[in-house]
Amino acid sequence: MEKLIARVQAANSLLCVGLDPTGDDVTVARRLGEVIAQAAPYAAAFKPNLAFFLSRENGVALLQQTVRDIPKDIPVILDGKFGDIANTAEQYARFSYDIVGADGVTVNPYMGDDTIRPFARPGKIVFSLAKTSNKPQHGLQDAAMTRGGSISDWAARLAKLMDEEIPDSTVGLVVGATEPATVAKLRAACPEQWFLVPGIGVQGGDLSATLRAGLRQDGSGLLINSSRGIWQAPDAGAAARELQEQINEFRAVTSPTHA
């Protein structure tokens, strides 16, 4: 978290650049280098999506090289949505941190706190799924619980509990931008935690409404992710700079210290 906060302040940015590489191997290797180099000045973090690397024969080596190419002062969040427990989760954590070199991961908490603990190493960031950006016809996240609230509310409470309970680690939430009212509700329930926010752009998330709903009083606490919007742009640097500036317009309204 210290690394993330230092980067947010140095770059004056809450932009997370998602890396979901598509295309043939030669094109992907070239494009990854371009996107990293061009977007890095405006990025608070990079988020490689594990599936887009594992679907290639050289996927692990390509992922490792990608992490090495990202400037050392910019956190890397490996988006694997890991959801297992016990020694299996320990192996996923070893892969993410020791083999790949990531600073953080995304996890699916469906199996409870045992899915989070193995990843909550000292100095690492865990973003636990609470309310994702998709809109399934038959989803679980909005299902009501007998104790009150929804499953997404429970997932947020669990992440907050783990963040408070596990020393020297940070547990935040994945909260999609497609439902700003839910962003506001979860911010009220988790006033200090960091949210990783997908769903801006192709999925139709409202940037301004999301920022108003989710920014903390200090003008931070959100990482706004953009993947296809930057990857597919003719100039990845220009696309990253534009989104960074759009985000900072609303940060200035919320927190004058970031004007």
N, C-alpha and C positions, 0 to 999 in steps of 0.2 A: 504493500500500500504506500509506503514511503516513496518507492520508485514511481508509482502512478501519480501521486500528488506532485512530486517534483516535476514530472513530465507535463502534467496539466498546467502547472504554473509557468514552466519554461516556454511551452509552445502556445500558451493562452488558448487551450483547445480542449474540447470534450469529444472530439471526433475519434471514433474507432473505425479503422479501415479493415473491412472484411476481405479475406483472400479466399475466393471460391473459384479456383482456376479452371477454365474450360478451354478446350481446343486440343490440337495435337501436341505431343511432348515438346517439340522444338519451339512452337509458338508459346506454349505455357512457360517454358524456362525463360524465354526472352521477356515475355510480358510481366512475369513476376518481378524480375529485376527492374523493369521500367516503373511499375506501379509503386514498388517500395521506394525507389529513389525519388520519384516525383511527388509522392504523397507524404513522405516522411516529415517534411518541415511543418506539416499541418496536423499531424496525427498525435493523439494522446496515447493510442494503443493500436496494435495490429491484431487481427483475429483470423488466423488460418482455420478453415473448416476441414476437419480431419477426413471426411468422406471424399472430398474432391482430390485428396492426395492418395488415399488408400486405393482408389479405383484405378491407379496407374501401377505398372510393374515396378517402376522406380520410385514409388510414392513416398516411402519412409526417407530415402536418401534425399529426395527433392524437398520434403518437409524440413529435414535437418538443415539443408543448405539455405532454405528460405529463412529460417530462424536466424542462422548466422549472418545473413545479409541485412537483417533489420538492425538499425543502430542500437547499440547496447543500452542506451538510456530510454528506449521506448519499450514498454511492457508488451509481452506476447501472450495472448489468451488463446489456448488451444480449444477450439469449439468441437468437442467430441460428444457432449451430452451423455457422459458416462453415467451408468445407473446400476451397477452391480455392487456387491458387498464383500466383506471379508478379504481373503487372500486374492480373489479375483480383482477387486477394486484396488488393492495394493499394487498389483501388477500394472494396472492401467495408470496409476499414479506414477510408478517408476518409469513407465514408457513416456508419459507426458513431461515429467520434470527431468529425469536423468538421461533419457535417450534423446528426446526432442529438444529439451532445454527451455520449455515454456515457463512463464511466470505465473500463469493461472490457467484454469480450465472452466468449462461449463459442465454441470452435472444434472441428472434427472433424479429428484428425491423421492420417486414413487415408493422405493423400498425403505424410506425413513432415514434417520440420521446416520445409519451405517453406510449410506452411499456418500455422505459428505466427509466424514471423519478421515478416511484414508488420504484425501486430497488436501486436507487443511493443515499442510505442513507450515512450520514457521517461515514467514516471509512470502508465502504464496497467497493467491487470490482465488477463491472459489465462487463462481456465479451459479446459483441454484435456480432451476426453472421454477417460476411461480405462475406467470401468465404470459403465454407465448403469443406470437403475432399472427398465427394462423387462425382460421375460423372454421373449425370442423363441424360437420353436420351432427356428429355424435361424439362430443368431446367429454372429458372428465373434469376439466379444470373448473367449470361453472357448476358442477354438481353440488347440491346442498348437503351439509353434514348435520347430523342430529344434534351435535353440540353447538350448532350455529355457524353461519358463514359458509363459504365454499371451499373446495379442495385447494384452489389457488390461494385463498386466505390462509389455510393451514400450512401450505408450502412456504409462504412468506414468514409466518410465525416461527416455523422450524428453522429457517435460515437465520432469522434474528437471534433465536436461542443459541444456535451453534456459533454465531459470531461473538456472542457474549461469553460463551462457555469455553471455547477453545482459545488458549493464549497464543499470541504472536502470529495469528493468522487472520485473514479477512474473509468473511462469507457475505456475499452480496446476492442480488436477485437478477434473474432475467425477466424483464417486463416489457412486453411488446407495445409498440406505439400505436397499434390499431384501435385501442380502447383507452383514450385519455382519462376517462372517468375511473377506470381501474388503476391507472397509474397514480392518480390522486389518492385513491383509497389506500393503495399499498404504501404510498409515501407517508400518509398519516399514520399507518400502522408501524412503519419502519423509517422513522424520521432521519436516522443517521447513516443508513446503509447505502452503498453504491448500487445503482441499477445499470445493467447492460441492456440496452434498448435496441432491438431489431425492429424492422417493419417500416422504416422510413423509405419512401421511394416507390419501388415496384409494388409493394404490398399495400400501399395507400395510406400509411400512417401520417398523421397530422403533426408536423414538426413543432409548430408554434403551440398547439394545444398540449402536446406532450411535455414541452419544456416548462410551460406554465404550471402544469400539474405535478411535475416531478422534480424540478430543481430544488435543492436545499436553499436555505436562506443565505448561505455563503456563495451561491452561484455555481455550485458544483454538485457532485453526487450522481450524475448521469454520464454514461458513455453512449453516445448516439452512433449506432453502427450503420455503415453503408458498404455494401458489397458490390452488387451489380452496377450501381450508379457510378462507382469509381472505376471498376474493372473494365466496363464497356465504354467508358468515355474516351473520346479521341485523345484527350489530354488529361491523364489521371491527376496531375498536380493541380490543374485549374479546377477540376471537379471537386477535389478535396478542399482546396482553398475556398471555393464558393460555399460549400456546406459548413465549413468552419466559421466563416463570416456570418452566415445565416444563424447559426447557433449562438454566436457571440452577441448578435443583436438582442436576443431575448435574455441572455445572461446579463447584459447591461441594464435592462429594465428591472430584472429581479435583484441584481446586486451591483450597485454603482461602482464598487471597487474593481469590477471587471470591465468597466467601460473602456 
